Amino acid sequence: MRILPDFDTPSRPMHLLFHADRRQTTKLRSFVDLVTRELGPENLLNSP
């Protein structure tokens, strides 16, 4: 998500770790969905 389109910053890796088997709050699920949607499935690494 670009907030300042005329300003470039170096890209950095982002890691999102959470325990998928535990009860997730609505806030956590919404954040995971947002990150997944913004990064796209080609940038996701699922655990084995």
MARBA-859259 format. One record per atom (N, C-alpha, C): residue in one letter; atom name; x, z, y. Coordinates in nm, 2 decimals, decimal comma. Example, Ala and Ser with C-alpha at 12.3 -4.5 7.8 and 13.67 -1.06 7.14 Angstrom:
BEGIN
> A  N  1,32  0,78  -0,57
> A  CA  1,23  0,78  -0,45
> A  C  1,32  0,78  -0,33
> S  N  1,28  0,71  -0,22
> S  CA  1,37  0,71  -0,11
> S  C  1,29  0,79  0,00
This chain:
BEGIN
> M  N  0,08  0,00  -0,12
> M  CA  0,00  0,00  0,00
> M  C  0,09  0,00  0,12
> R  N  0,08  -0,10  0,20
> R  CA  0,16  -0,11  0,32
> R  C  0,09  -0,05  0,44
> I  N  0,15  0,05  0,50
> I  CA  0,09  0,11  0,62
> I  C  0,15  0,05  0,75
> L  N  0,28  0,02  0,75
> L  CA  0,34  -0,04  0,87
> L  C  0,40  -0,18  0,82
> P  N  0,32  -0,28  0,83
> P  CA  0,37  -0,41  0,78
> P  C  0,50  -0,47  0,84
> D  N  0,53  -0,43  0,96
> D  CA  0,65  -0,48  1,02
> D  C  0,77  -0,40  1,00
> F  N  0,76  -0,29  0,92
> F  CA  0,87  -0,20  0,89
> F  C  0,90  -0,20  0,74
> D  N  1,02  -0,24  0,70
> D  CA  1,06  -0,25  0,56
> D  C  1,15  -0,13  0,53
> T  N  1,13  -0,07  0,42
> T  CA  1,22  0,03  0,36
> T  C  1,26  -0,01  0,22
> P  N  1,37  0,04  0,18
> P  CA  1,42  0,01  0,05
> P  C  1,32  0,06  -0,06
> S  N  1,30  -0,02  -0,16
> S  CA  1,21  0,03  -0,26
> S  C  1,28  0,13  -0,35
> R  N  1,20  0,23  -0,40
> R  CA  1,26  0,33  -0,48
> R  C  1,17  0,35  -0,60
> P  N  1,23  0,39  -0,72
> P  CA  1,14  0,41  -0,83
> P  C  1,05  0,53  -0,82
> M  N  0,93  0,51  -0,88
> M  CA  0,84  0,62  -0,88
> M  C  0,80  0,66  -1,02
> H  N  0,80  0,78  -1,05
> H  CA  0,76  0,83  -1,18
> H  C  0,64  0,92  -1,17
> L  N  0,54  0,89  -1,26
> L  CA  0,42  0,97  -1,26
> L  C  0,41  1,02  -1,40
> L  N  0,43  1,15  -1,42
> L  CA  0,42  1,22  -1,55
> L  C  0,31  1,32  -1,55
> F  N  0,23  1,31  -1,65
> F  CA  0,13  1,41  -1,67
> F  C  0,09  1,42  -1,82
> H  N  0,04  1,53  -1,86
> H  CA  0,00  1,55  -2,00
> H  C  -0,14  1,49  -2,02
> A  N  -0,14  1,38  -2,09
> A  CA  -0,27  1,30  -2,11
> A  C  -0,37  1,38  -2,20
> D  N  -0,33  1,47  -2,28
> D  CA  -0,42  1,53  -2,37
> D  C  -0,49  1,65  -2,31
> R  N  -0,44  1,70  -2,20
> R  CA  -0,50  1,82  -2,14
> R  C  -0,61  1,78  -2,04
> R  N  -0,70  1,87  -2,01
> R  CA  -0,81  1,84  -1,92
> R  C  -0,76  1,80  -1,79
> Q  N  -0,80  1,69  -1,74
> Q  CA  -0,76  1,64  -1,61
> Q  C  -0,86  1,67  -1,50
> T  N  -0,81  1,71  -1,39
> T  CA  -0,90  1,73  -1,27
> T  C  -0,94  1,59  -1,22
> T  N  -1,05  1,59  -1,15
> T  CA  -1,10  1,47  -1,08
> T  C  -0,99  1,42  -0,98
> K  N  -0,92  1,51  -0,91
> K  CA  -0,82  1,47  -0,82
> K  C  -0,70  1,40  -0,89
> L  N  -0,66  1,46  -1,00
> L  CA  -0,55  1,40  -1,08
> L  C  -0,59  1,26  -1,13
> R  N  -0,71  1,25  -1,19
> R  CA  -0,75  1,12  -1,25
> R  C  -0,76  1,02  -1,14
> S  N  -0,81  1,06  -1,02
> S  CA  -0,82  0,96  -0,91
> S  C  -0,69  0,91  -0,86
> F  N  -0,59  1,01  -0,86
> F  CA  -0,46  0,97  -0,82
> F  C  -0,39  0,87  -0,92
> V  N  -0,40  0,91  -1,04
> V  CA  -0,35  0,82  -1,15
> V  C  -0,41  0,68  -1,14
> D  N  -0,54  0,67  -1,12
> D  CA  -0,61  0,54  -1,11
> D  C  -0,56  0,47  -0,99
> L  N  -0,54  0,53  -0,88
> L  CA  -0,49  0,47  -0,76
> L  C  -0,35  0,41  -0,78
> V  N  -0,26  0,49  -0,83
> V  CA  -0,12  0,45  -0,85
> V  C  -0,12  0,33  -0,95
> T  N  -0,20  0,34  -1,06
> T  CA  -0,21  0,23  -1,16
> T  C  -0,26  0,10  -1,09
> R  N  -0,36  0,11  -1,01
> R  CA  -0,42  0,00  -0,94
> R  C  -0,32  -0,06  -0,84
> E  N  -0,25  0,02  -0,77
> E  CA  -0,16  -0,03  -0,66
> E  C  -0,03  -0,09  -0,72
> L  N  0,02  -0,03  -0,83
> L  CA  0,15  -0,08  -0,89
> L  C  0,12  -0,20  -0,98
> G  N  0,00  -0,20  -1,04
> G  CA  -0,03  -0,31  -1,13
> G  C  0,02  -0,28  -1,27
> P  N  -0,05  -0,33  -1,37
> P  CA  -0,01  -0,30  -1,51
> P  C  0,13  -0,35  -1,55
> E  N  0,18  -0,45  -1,49
> E  CA  0,31  -0,50  -1,53
> E  C  0,42  -0,40  -1,49
> N  N  0,39  -0,31  -1,40
> N  CA  0,50  -0,21  -1,36
> N  C  0,48  -0,08  -1,43
> L  N  0,39  -0,07  -1,53
> L  CA  0,37  0,06  -1,59
> L  C  0,45  0,06  -1,73
> L  N  0,50  0,18  -1,76
> L  CA  0,56  0,20  -1,89
> L  C  0,48  0,31  -1,96
> N  N  0,42  0,28  -2,06
> N  CA  0,34  0,38  -2,14
> N  C  0,43  0,45  -2,24
> S  N  0,40  0,57  -2,26
> S  CA  0,48  0,65  -2,36
> S  C  0,45  0,60  -2,50
> P  N  0,54  0,61  -2,60
> P  CA  0,51  0,56  -2,74
> P  C  0,41  0,65  -2,81
